[in-house]
Amino acid sequence: MTSTTSTPRCALRTEGLTKDFRGFRAVSSVDLEVAEGTVHALVGPNGAGKTTLFNLLTGFLRPSSGRIRVFGDDVTGMAPERITRHGVARSFQITSLFENLTPREHVEIALQGLTNQGLRFWRSEKLLGRRREEVDRLLAEVGLTELADRPTGLMAYGQKRALELALVLAVEPKLLLLDEPTAGMGIEDVDRTIELVRRIAAGRTVVFVDHNMHVVGQLADRVTVLQQGAVLAEGPYDEVRADARVITAYLGEAHSA
Ligand SMILES: Nc1ncnc2c1ncn2[C@@H]1O[C@H](COP(=O)(O)OP(=O)(O)OP(=O)(O)O)[C@@H](O)[C@H]1O
């Protein structure tokens, strides 16, 4: 058998991406390249522009200038639902679950929202069976099979965050954007989440923001460091964390804290 090496496709590319808020430049001419199938971390001191960049990538904000391409398609200026159709899904920092509903019900609602089957769906036993399998598969993927039928309000924080990942996976994303997947977690949940993200990253491309450098080191193939809206450094974790400019940026933050 002959093996061929081909350059991986670019899942995400930004060119000169810029966002101004009434004269304040929150994201400044960012060129980002994320190869398909990789895990890419966005880090930087508070206020560096990470959330604004996520909002631009997912259509929650319109760029002031620059372009965004997803798997080669130009999605600049598209609304969030249109960007979703290009295979992009996003998780949020804040949990937004219904305490009285079970994980199964959450996933069912997420899946139903994706189709226009409405009531017709309930009349078809075959579709219903297929839907049940899909719900079970998503809950198993995030390790919530055992808790599928208990009220979400009774679950631990880390389990709620895992359920949110299942809801993100329901849209069958090719590019996942995770906003601080380990925020507010204790060490055990952080380690479980690292494993979970690693699992769900298989066959997908993941871009995530996290302040926890242990998480970044464990998960990221490449890291982009932002400072004052601009890219300060980019590369593999070990290179980036040894970069004198990055150390200075973080020391500066520690000083002002
Ligand atoms: N809607 C807005 N209007 C004006 N300024 C904004 C707006 N949103 C963000 N900013 C400013 O843009 C800068 C970048 O903010 P952003 O939230 O993107 O940073 P961040 O890197 O995500 O920070 P953190 O790590 O604290 O979440 C900050 O100075 C912030 O005050």
The ligand as a Gaussian input file, in Angstrom:
#p B3LYP/6-31G(d) Opt

LIG

0 1
 N      -19.832000      45.482000      23.470000
 C      -18.681000      46.049000      23.815000
 N      -18.545000      47.402000      23.815000
 C      -17.391000      47.995000      24.158000
 N      -16.265000      47.325000      24.528000
 C      -16.338000      45.983000      24.553000
 C      -17.534000      45.274000      24.199000
 N      -17.281000      43.938000      24.334000
 C      -15.995000      43.818000      24.741000
 N      -15.439000      45.037000      24.874000
 C      -14.057000      45.320000      25.276000
 O      -13.206000      44.609000      24.410000
 C      -12.073000      44.114000      25.125000
 C      -11.966000      42.615000      24.904000
 O      -13.006000      41.988000      25.649000
 P      -13.249000      40.426000      25.604000
 O      -14.423000      40.147000      26.493000
 O      -13.327000      39.975000      24.208000
 O      -11.911000      39.889000      26.268000
 P      -11.562000      38.430000      26.814000
 O      -10.192000      38.133000      26.320000
 O      -12.644000      37.485000      26.459000
 O      -11.538000      38.675000      28.377000
 P      -11.868000      37.644000      29.585000
 O      -10.716000      36.703000      29.638000
 O      -11.909000      38.565000      30.766000
 O      -13.193000      36.994000      29.277000
 C      -12.250000      44.503000      26.573000
 O      -11.494000      45.676000      26.816000
 C      -13.731000      44.785000      26.681000
 O      -13.991000      45.768000      27.654000

